[in-house]
Structure formats: C-alpha cells, structure tokens
Amino acid sequence: MKAFAVALVVLVSFVPAAPAVAAEAVRVVNAWTRATVPGQKVAGIYVEILSPMDGKLTGVTFPRARAAELHSMKVENGTMKMRSVESLDLPAGKWVKLEPNGLHIMAFDLEQPLRAGQKLPMTLTVQLAGQRPREVNTTVRVINSEAASAHDHH
C-alpha cells in the first residue's frame, strides 16, 4: 500500500498544473432580445461578457434562427451602418457589453416569432489566449417592447 501511495505522489507531481486564471469561467449575463411580430425574420440579441483573460468572441449559435452573426452598428456621415464582424475582443477582467446601437448579435431567418417571457438557449464560442475555443452556454430572455425601451436606457 505504501508503494502505491508513493507511486501516486510521483505520478501527480508530473501532471502540469493549469494556470489559475484558465480555471475561471467566462461570465455571460443579461442576455436579452425584443419580442418579434409575426413575419419578422431578424432579431438583435444583447449580452454582457466578462473574460478572466484576454480572448475573443468568435461565434454564436442561436438555435431559433438559421444563422447568427456578430455585428457592429455605428453612424457614419449621418447614415447608420451595420456590418458583420469576424470576432470581438474580450480584454481580461473588463466587461464587454453588446447593446442596441453598438456591438450586438444578429439572428437571421427566425423559425417563428419570439414571444415575451420566453427563455431561449444560445451558445457563444470564445477563444481565450493560448487555449482551444470553448463554448459558453447562456439563456436569452425575450422581453416586450416597453421593457426593451427601459432596458436600452440602463
């Protein structure tokens, strides 16, 4: 038995320890979208993300839509422009807020209208420095237009 214990201690000492920050999880909070009307095929999704180390948000899956993309929106020369972006930087320890009229997620070709009160799954793909991409699951709350207007101002 003593030989087994010694062998176990020797074996464990050769297993590389993961950095402490790598063990911390990427936090995703306040994911929401507005309810849609019948026939509406697109929706903006907003969320806040905190990464324990530098990384990138590289993709999103929203099962209620045919496709979902990362987008930016800004006004240039008086014209609002929305563009797809390949990834979004996630600086270590800083909240990144995807919100109306800025960075956001666009869901395209919705299968059916989104109704206030629904809680729908969404998966974010995150690439942290020096690590393989990982999936972070979250739930998107569908809120009505009045609640969305109040939410926009916070």
The 8 nearest C-alpha neighbors of each residue, nearest first, counted from 0:
[[1, 3, 2, 4, 5, 6, 7, 8],
 [0, 2, 4, 3, 5, 6, 7, 8],
 [3, 1, 5, 0, 4, 6, 7, 8],
 [4, 2, 6, 0, 1, 5, 7, 8],
 [5, 3, 7, 1, 6, 2, 8, 0],
 [4, 6, 2, 8, 7, 3, 9, 1],
 [7, 5, 3, 9, 4, 8, 10, 2],
 [6, 8, 10, 4, 5, 9, 11, 3],
 [9, 7, 5, 11, 10, 6, 12, 4],
 [8, 10, 6, 12, 7, 11, 5, 13],
 [11, 9, 7, 12, 8, 13, 6, 14],
 [12, 10, 8, 14, 13, 9, 7, 15],
 [11, 13, 9, 10, 14, 8, 15, 7],
 [14, 12, 11, 10, 15, 9, 16, 8],
 [15, 13, 11, 12, 16, 10, 17, 9],
 [16, 14, 13, 17, 12, 11, 18, 10],
 [15, 17, 14, 18, 19, 13, 12, 11],
 [16, 18, 19, 15, 21, 22, 20, 14],
 [19, 17, 21, 20, 16, 22, 15, 23],
 [18, 20, 21, 22, 17, 23, 16, 51],
 [19, 21, 23, 22, 18, 51, 52, 17],
 [22, 20, 18, 23, 19, 17, 51, 24],
 [21, 23, 20, 19, 24, 18, 17, 51],
 [24, 22, 20, 21, 51, 25, 19, 50],
 [23, 25, 26, 22, 51, 50, 21, 20],
 [24, 26, 50, 49, 51, 27, 23, 48],
 [27, 25, 49, 48, 24, 50, 28, 47],
 [26, 28, 48, 47, 49, 25, 137, 46],
 [29, 27, 47, 30, 46, 26, 48, 137],
 [28, 30, 46, 47, 31, 27, 45, 139],
 [31, 29, 46, 139, 45, 28, 140, 138],
 [32, 30, 140, 139, 45, 141, 44, 29],
 [33, 31, 44, 141, 43, 142, 45, 140],
 [32, 34, 142, 141, 143, 144, 147, 35],
 [33, 35, 113, 114, 115, 143, 141, 142],
 [36, 34, 113, 112, 39, 33, 114, 37],
 [35, 37, 39, 112, 38, 34, 113, 114],
 [38, 36, 39, 112, 35, 111, 40, 113],
 [37, 39, 40, 36, 112, 111, 35, 109],
 [40, 38, 36, 37, 41, 35, 112, 109],
 [39, 41, 108, 109, 38, 107, 42, 110],
 [42, 40, 107, 106, 39, 108, 109, 105],
 [41, 43, 106, 105, 44, 107, 40, 32],
 [42, 44, 105, 104, 32, 106, 103, 45],
 [45, 43, 32, 104, 31, 103, 105, 42],
 [44, 46, 97, 98, 31, 30, 103, 32],
 [45, 47, 30, 97, 29, 96, 28, 31],
 [46, 48, 96, 28, 95, 27, 97, 29],
 [49, 47, 27, 95, 94, 26, 96, 28],
 [50, 48, 94, 26, 25, 93, 92, 95],
 [49, 51, 25, 52, 91, 92, 89, 26],
 [52, 50, 91, 92, 20, 23, 25, 49],
 [53, 51, 91, 50, 54, 127, 92, 90],
 [54, 52, 91, 90, 89, 128, 127, 50],
 [55, 53, 127, 89, 128, 126, 88, 52],
 [54, 56, 88, 89, 126, 87, 125, 57],
 [55, 57, 125, 87, 86, 124, 58, 126],
 [58, 56, 86, 124, 125, 55, 85, 87],
 [59, 57, 124, 123, 56, 68, 60, 69],
 [58, 60, 123, 122, 124, 67, 68, 61],
 [59, 61, 122, 121, 67, 62, 123, 58],
 [60, 62, 121, 63, 64, 67, 59, 122],
 [61, 63, 64, 60, 121, 120, 65, 66],
 [62, 64, 61, 110, 109, 65, 111, 119],
 [65, 63, 109, 66, 108, 62, 107, 106],
 [64, 66, 108, 107, 109, 63, 67, 62],
 [67, 65, 107, 64, 106, 68, 108, 61],
 [66, 68, 106, 105, 107, 60, 59, 61],
 [69, 67, 105, 104, 70, 59, 83, 106],
 [68, 70, 104, 84, 83, 103, 105, 85],
 [71, 69, 83, 103, 84, 82, 102, 104],
 [70, 72, 102, 82, 101, 81, 103, 83],
 [73, 71, 81, 101, 80, 100, 102, 82],
 [74, 72, 80, 79, 101, 75, 100, 81],
 [73, 75, 79, 78, 77, 80, 76, 72],
 [76, 74, 78, 77, 79, 73, 80, 72],
 [77, 75, 78, 74, 79, 80, 73, 72],
 [76, 78, 75, 74, 79, 80, 73, 72],
 [79, 77, 74, 75, 76, 80, 73, 81],
 [78, 80, 74, 73, 75, 77, 81, 72],
 [81, 79, 73, 72, 74, 78, 82, 75],
 [80, 82, 72, 71, 70, 73, 79, 83],
 [83, 81, 71, 70, 84, 72, 80, 69],
 [82, 84, 70, 69, 71, 68, 85, 81],
 [85, 83, 70, 69, 86, 82, 71, 87],
 [84, 86, 57, 83, 69, 87, 58, 68],
 [87, 85, 57, 56, 84, 55, 88, 69],
 [86, 88, 56, 55, 89, 57, 85, 84],
 [87, 89, 55, 54, 90, 56, 86, 53],
 [88, 90, 54, 55, 53, 50, 91, 87],
 [91, 89, 53, 93, 88, 92, 54, 52],
 [92, 90, 52, 53, 51, 50, 93, 89],
 [91, 93, 51, 50, 49, 90, 52, 94],
 [94, 92, 91, 90, 49, 95, 50, 89],
 [93, 95, 49, 48, 96, 47, 92, 50],
 [96, 94, 48, 47, 93, 49, 89, 97],
 [95, 97, 47, 98, 46, 94, 48, 102],
 [98, 96, 103, 102, 45, 46, 47, 95],
 [97, 99, 45, 101, 103, 102, 96, 100],
 [98, 100, 101, 151, 103, 45, 97, 102],
 [101, 99, 72, 98, 73, 102, 71, 103],
 [102, 100, 72, 99, 71, 98, 103, 73],
 [101, 103, 71, 97, 70, 98, 72, 100],
 [102, 104, 97, 70, 45, 98, 44, 69],
 [103, 105, 69, 44, 68, 43, 70, 45],
 [106, 104, 43, 68, 67, 42, 44, 107],
 [105, 107, 67, 42, 41, 64, 66, 43],
 [108, 106, 41, 66, 64, 109, 65, 67],
 [109, 107, 40, 65, 64, 41, 110, 66],
 [108, 110, 64, 40, 111, 107, 63, 41],
 [109, 111, 63, 64, 108, 112, 65, 40],
 [112, 110, 109, 113, 63, 37, 40, 38],
 [111, 113, 35, 37, 36, 114, 39, 109],
 [112, 114, 34, 35, 111, 141, 115, 117],
 [115, 113, 34, 117, 116, 112, 141, 35],
 [116, 114, 142, 141, 143, 34, 117, 113],
 [115, 117, 141, 142, 114, 118, 140, 143],
 [116, 118, 141, 115, 114, 140, 119, 113],
 [119, 117, 140, 139, 138, 141, 116, 120],
 [118, 120, 139, 138, 117, 140, 121, 141],
 [121, 119, 138, 137, 139, 61, 122, 118],
 [120, 122, 61, 137, 60, 138, 136, 139],
 [123, 121, 136, 60, 135, 59, 137, 134],
 [122, 124, 59, 135, 134, 58, 125, 136],
 [125, 123, 134, 58, 57, 133, 59, 56],
 [124, 126, 56, 133, 132, 55, 57, 134],
 [127, 125, 132, 55, 54, 131, 133, 56],
 [126, 128, 54, 130, 53, 129, 125, 55],
 [129, 127, 54, 130, 53, 126, 52, 55],
 [128, 130, 127, 131, 126, 54, 53, 132],
 [131, 129, 127, 128, 132, 126, 133, 21],
 [130, 132, 126, 133, 129, 127, 128, 125],
 [133, 131, 126, 125, 124, 130, 134, 127],
 [134, 132, 125, 124, 131, 126, 135, 127],
 [133, 135, 124, 123, 122, 125, 136, 132],
 [134, 136, 123, 122, 124, 133, 137, 125],
 [137, 135, 122, 121, 123, 134, 138, 120],
 [136, 138, 121, 120, 122, 135, 139, 27],
 [137, 139, 120, 119, 121, 118, 140, 30],
 [138, 140, 30, 31, 119, 118, 120, 141],
 [141, 139, 31, 118, 117, 142, 30, 32],
 [140, 142, 115, 32, 117, 33, 116, 34],
 [141, 143, 115, 33, 34, 116, 146, 140],
 [144, 142, 115, 34, 146, 145, 33, 147],
 [143, 145, 147, 146, 33, 148, 142, 34],
 [146, 144, 148, 147, 143, 149, 142, 150],
 [147, 145, 149, 148, 143, 144, 150, 142],
 [148, 146, 150, 144, 145, 149, 151, 143],
 [147, 149, 151, 145, 150, 146, 144, 152],
 [148, 150, 146, 147, 151, 152, 145, 153],
 [151, 149, 147, 148, 152, 153, 146, 145],
 [152, 150, 148, 149, 153, 147, 99, 98],
 [151, 153, 150, 149, 148, 147, 99, 146],
 [152, 150, 151, 149, 148, 147, 98, 99]]
